[in-house]
């Protein structure tokens, strides 16, 4: 295998890994929004999920989504701390990855 071909394969793998991480993180954000929506008692679940997804897409990383859901929880009178949300985000990342792996296996 020539160097150029190995480089192209490595580059392709990197792009696939990046796309998969993006998809898993998007699924995690959707799951998080559903969870928070149930805690704060909003009846417009789809609208709330859209708000969270929009916030998540407005800036890279997890800080903006963490800030948003913490504010929403506080505004709803829920006493949930940042460490709890971060732990839930971590758990949901694994849940999202497992869900997507199962879905891929069915194809």
MARBA-3410 file (N, C-alpha, C, O; in Angstrom, 1 decimal):
107
0.9,-1.2,0.0,0.0,0.0,0.0,0.9,1.2,0.0,1.8,1.4,0.8 ~ 0.6,2.1,-0.9,1.4,3.3,-1.0,1.0,4.3,0.1,0.0,4.3,0.7 ~ 1.9,5.3,0.3,1.8,6.3,1.4,0.5,7.1,1.1,-0.3,7.4,2.0 ~ 0.3,7.5,-0.1,-0.9,8.3,-0.5,-2.2,7.6,-0.2,-3.2,8.2,0.3 ~ -2.2,6.3,-0.5,-3.4,5.5,-0.2,-3.6,5.3,1.3,-4.8,5.4,1.7
-2.6,5.1,2.0,-2.7,5.0,3.5,-3.2,6.3,4.1,-4.1,6.3,4.9 ~ -2.7,7.4,3.5,-3.1,8.7,4.0,-4.6,9.0,3.7,-5.3,9.5,4.6 ~ -5.0,8.6,2.6,-6.4,8.8,2.2,-7.3,7.9,3.1,-8.4,8.3,3.5 ~ -6.9,6.7,3.3,-7.7,5.8,4.2,-7.8,6.3,5.6,-8.8,6.3,6.3 ~ -6.7,6.9,6.1,-6.6,7.5,7.4,-7.6,8.7,7.5,-8.3,8.9,8.4
-7.5,9.5,6.5,-8.3,10.7,6.4,-9.8,10.3,6.3,-10.6,10.9,7.0 ~ -10.2,9.2,5.5,-11.5,8.8,5.5,-12.0,8.3,6.8,-13.2,8.5,7.2 ~ -11.1,7.6,7.5,-11.5,7.0,8.8,-11.7,8.2,9.8,-12.7,8.1,10.6 ~ -10.9,9.2,9.8,-11.1,10.3,10.6,-12.4,11.0,10.4,-13.1,11.4,11.3 ~ -12.8,11.2,9.1,-14.0,11.8,8.8,-15.2,11.0,9.3,-16.2,11.6,9.8
-15.1,9.7,9.1,-16.2,8.8,9.6,-16.3,8.9,11.1,-17.4,9.0,11.7 ~ -15.2,8.9,11.8,-15.2,9.0,13.3,-15.8,10.3,13.7,-16.6,10.4,14.7 ~ -15.4,11.4,13.1,-16.0,12.7,13.4,-17.5,12.8,13.2,-18.2,13.3,14.0 ~ -17.9,12.2,12.1,-19.4,12.2,11.8,-20.1,11.4,12.8,-21.2,11.8,13.2 ~ -19.6,10.3,13.2,-20.2,9.4,14.2,-20.3,10.1,15.5,-21.4,10.1,16.2
-19.3,10.8,15.9,-19.3,11.5,17.2,-20.3,12.6,17.1,-21.1,12.8,18.1 ~ -20.4,13.3,16.0,-21.5,14.3,15.9,-22.9,13.8,16.0,-23.7,14.3,16.7 ~ -23.1,12.6,15.3,-24.4,12.0,15.4,-24.7,11.5,16.8,-25.9,11.6,17.3 ~ -23.7,10.9,17.5,-24.0,10.4,18.8,-24.2,11.6,19.8,-25.2,11.5,20.6 ~ -23.5,12.7,19.6,-23.7,13.8,20.5,-25.1,14.5,20.2,-25.8,14.9,21.1
-25.5,14.5,19.0,-26.8,15.0,18.6,-27.9,14.1,19.3,-28.9,14.7,19.8 ~ -27.8,12.8,19.2,-28.7,11.9,19.8,-28.7,12.1,21.3,-29.8,12.2,22.0 ~ -27.5,12.3,21.9,-27.4,12.5,23.4,-28.2,13.8,23.7,-28.9,13.8,24.8 ~ -28.0,14.9,22.9,-28.7,16.1,23.2,-30.2,16.0,23.2,-30.9,16.5,24.0 ~ -30.7,15.2,22.2,-32.1,14.9,22.1,-32.6,14.2,23.3,-33.7,14.5,23.9
-31.9,13.2,23.8,-32.2,12.4,25.0,-32.2,13.3,26.2,-33.1,13.2,27.0 ~ -31.2,14.1,26.3,-31.1,15.1,27.4,-32.3,16.0,27.5,-32.9,16.2,28.5 ~ -32.6,16.6,26.3,-33.8,17.5,26.2,-35.1,16.8,26.7,-35.9,17.4,27.4 ~ -35.2,15.5,26.3,-36.4,14.8,26.7,-36.5,14.6,28.2,-37.5,14.8,28.8 ~ -35.3,14.3,28.8,-35.2,14.1,30.2,-35.5,15.4,31.0,-36.3,15.4,31.9
-34.9,16.5,30.6,-35.1,17.7,31.2,-36.6,18.2,31.1,-37.1,18.7,32.0 ~ -37.1,18.0,29.9,-38.5,18.3,29.7,-39.4,17.6,30.7,-40.4,18.2,31.2 ~ -39.2,16.4,30.9,-40.0,15.6,31.9,-39.8,16.2,33.3,-40.7,16.2,34.1 ~ -38.6,16.7,33.6,-38.4,17.2,35.0,-39.0,18.6,35.2,-39.5,18.8,36.3 ~ -39.0,19.4,34.1,-39.6,20.7,34.3,-41.1,20.8,34.0,-41.7,21.8,34.1
-41.6,19.7,33.5,-43.1,19.6,33.3,-43.6,20.4,32.1,-44.8,20.8,32.1 ~ -42.8,20.5,31.1,-43.3,21.2,29.9,-44.1,20.3,29.1,-43.8,19.1,28.9 ~ -45.2,20.8,28.6,-46.2,20.0,27.8,-45.8,20.0,26.3,-46.2,19.2,25.5 ~ -45.0,21.0,25.9,-44.5,21.1,24.5,-43.2,20.5,24.3,-42.2,21.2,24.0 ~ -43.1,19.2,24.5,-41.9,18.4,24.4,-41.1,18.7,23.1,-39.9,19.0,23.2
-41.7,18.6,22.0,-41.0,18.9,20.7,-40.4,20.3,20.6,-39.3,20.4,20.1 ~ -41.2,21.2,21.1,-40.7,22.6,21.1,-39.4,22.8,22.0,-38.5,23.4,21.6 ~ -39.5,22.1,23.2,-38.4,22.2,24.1,-37.2,21.5,23.5,-36.0,22.0,23.6 ~ -37.4,20.3,22.9,-36.2,19.6,22.3,-35.6,20.5,21.2,-34.4,20.5,21.1 ~ -36.4,21.1,20.4,-35.9,22.0,19.4,-35.1,23.2,20.0,-34.1,23.6,19.5
-35.5,23.7,21.1,-34.8,24.8,21.8,-33.4,24.3,22.2,-32.4,25.0,22.0 ~ -33.4,23.1,22.8,-32.1,22.5,23.3,-31.2,22.2,22.1,-30.0,22.5,22.2 ~ -31.7,21.7,21.1,-30.9,21.3,19.9,-30.4,22.6,19.3,-29.2,22.7,18.9 ~ -31.2,23.7,19.2,-30.7,24.9,18.7,-29.6,25.5,19.6,-28.6,26.0,19.0 ~ -29.8,25.5,20.9,-28.7,26.0,21.8,-27.4,25.2,21.6,-26.3,25.7,21.5
-27.5,23.9,21.4,-26.4,23.0,21.3,-25.6,23.3,20.0,-24.4,23.2,19.9 ~ -26.4,23.7,18.9,-25.8,24.0,17.6,-25.2,25.4,17.6,-24.5,25.7,16.6 ~ -25.5,26.2,18.5,-25.0,27.6,18.5,-23.6,27.8,18.9,-23.0,28.8,18.5 ~ -23.0,26.8,19.5,-21.6,26.9,20.0,-21.0,25.5,20.2,-21.8,24.6,20.6 ~ -19.8,25.3,19.9,-19.2,24.0,20.0,-19.1,23.6,21.5,-19.0,24.5,22.4
-19.0,22.3,21.8,-18.8,21.9,23.2,-20.2,21.7,23.9,-21.2,21.9,23.3 ~ -20.0,21.4,25.2,-21.2,21.1,26.0,-21.6,22.3,26.9,-22.7,22.2,27.6 ~ -20.8,23.3,27.0,-21.1,24.3,28.0,-22.4,25.1,27.8,-23.1,25.4,28.7 ~ -22.7,25.3,26.5,-23.9,26.1,26.2,-25.1,25.3,26.5,-26.1,25.8,27.1 ~ -25.1,24.0,26.2,-26.3,23.2,26.5,-26.4,23.0,28.0,-27.6,23.0,28.5
-25.3,22.8,28.7,-25.4,22.7,30.2,-25.9,24.0,30.8,-26.8,23.9,31.7 ~ -25.5,25.1,30.3,-26.0,26.4,30.8,-27.5,26.5,30.6,-28.2,27.0,31.5 ~ -27.9,26.2,29.4,-29.4,26.3,29.1,-30.2,25.4,30.0,-31.2,25.9,30.5 ~ -29.9,24.1,30.1,-30.7,23.2,30.8,-30.7,23.6,32.3,-31.7,23.4,33.0 ~ -29.6,24.0,32.8,-29.5,24.4,34.2,-30.4,25.6,34.5,-31.1,25.7,35.5
-30.4,26.6,33.6,-31.3,27.7,33.7,-32.8,27.3,33.7,-33.6,27.8,34.5 ~ -33.1,26.4,32.7,-34.5,26.0,32.6,-34.9,25.2,33.8,-36.0,25.4,34.3 ~ -34.0,24.4,34.4,-34.3,23.7,35.6,-34.5,24.6,36.8,-35.5,24.5,37.6 ~ -33.7,25.6,36.9,-33.8,26.6,38.0,-35.1,27.4,37.8,-35.8,27.6,38.8 ~ -35.4,27.8,36.6,-36.6,28.6,36.4,-37.8,27.8,36.7,-38.9,28.3,37.1
-37.7,26.4,36.6,-38.9,25.6,36.9,-38.9,25.2,38.4,-39.8,24.4,38.8 ~ -37.9,25.6,39.2,-37.9,25.3,40.6,-37.3,24.0,40.9,-37.4,23.5,42.0 ~ -36.6,23.4,39.9,-35.9,22.1,40.2,-34.5,22.4,40.7,-33.8,23.1,40.1 ~ -34.1,21.7,41.7,-32.8,21.9,42.3,-31.9,20.8,41.8,-31.6,19.8,42.5 ~ -31.4,20.9,40.6,-30.5,20.0,40.0,-29.2,20.7,39.7,-29.2,21.7,39.0
-28.1,20.2,40.2,-26.8,20.9,40.0,-26.1,20.5,38.7,-26.5,19.5,38.0 ~ -25.1,21.3,38.4,-24.3,21.1,37.2,-23.7,19.7,37.2,-23.6,19.1,36.1 ~ -23.2,19.2,38.3,-22.5,17.9,38.4,-23.5,16.8,38.0,-23.2,15.8,37.3 ~ -24.8,16.9,38.4,-25.8,16.0,38.1,-26.1,16.0,36.6,-26.2,14.9,36.0 ~ -26.2,17.2,36.0,-26.4,17.3,34.6,-25.3,16.7,33.8,-25.5,16.0,32.8
-24.1,17.0,34.2,-22.9,16.5,33.5,-22.8,15.0,33.6,-22.5,14.3,32.6 ~ -23.2,14.4,34.7,-23.2,13.0,34.8,-24.3,12.4,33.9,-24.0,11.4,33.3 ~ -25.4,13.0,33.9,-26.5,12.5,33.0,-26.1,12.6,31.6,-26.4,11.7,30.8 ~ -25.4,13.7,31.2,-25.0,13.9,29.8,-24.0,12.8,29.4,-24.0,12.2,28.3 ~ -23.1,12.4,30.4,-22.2,11.4,30.2,-22.9,10.0,30.0,-22.6,9.3,29.0
-23.8,9.7,30.8,-24.6,8.5,30.7,-25.4,8.4,29.4,-25.4,7.4,28.7 ~ -26.0,9.5,29.0,-26.7,9.6,27.8,-25.9,9.5,26.6,-26.3,9.0,25.5 ~ -24.6,9.9,26.7,-23.7,9.7,25.5,-23.5,8.2,25.2,-23.5,7.8,24.1 ~ -23.3,7.4,26.3,-23.2,6.0,26.1,-24.5,5.4,25.6,-24.5,4.5,24.7 ~ -25.7,5.8,26.2,-27.0,5.4,25.7,-27.1,5.6,24.2,-27.6,4.8,23.5
-26.8,6.8,23.8,-26.9,7.2,22.4,-26.0,6.4,21.5,-26.5,5.9,20.4 ~ -24.8,6.2,21.9,-23.9,5.3,21.1,-24.4,3.9,21.0,-24.3,3.3,20.0 ~ -24.9,3.4,22.1,-25.4,2.0,22.1,-26.6,1.9,21.2,-26.8,0.9,20.4 ~ -27.5,2.9,21.3,-28.7,2.9,20.5,-28.4,2.9,19.0,-28.9,2.2,18.2 ~ -27.4,3.7,18.7,-27.0,3.9,17.2,-26.3,2.6,16.8,-26.5,2.2,15.6
-25.5,2.0,17.6,-24.9,0.7,17.3,-25.9,-0.4,17.0,-25.8,-1.1,16.0 ~ -26.9,-0.4,17.8,-28.0,-1.4,17.6,-28.7,-1.2,16.3,-29.1,-2.1,15.6 ~ -29.0,0.1,16.0,-29.7,0.5,14.8,-28.9,0.1,13.6,-29.4,-0.3,12.6 ~ -27.5,0.3,13.7,-26.7,0.0,12.6,-26.6,-1.5,12.3,-26.5,-2.0,11.2 ~ -26.7,-2.3,13.4,-26.6,-3.7,13.3,-27.8,-4.3,12.6,-27.8,-5.4,12.0
-29.0,-3.6,12.8,-30.2,-4.1,12.1,-30.2,-3.9,10.6,-30.9,-4.5,9.9 ~ -29.4,-2.9,10.2,-29.4,-2.6,8.7,-28.7,-3.7,8.0,-28.6,-3.6,6.8
END
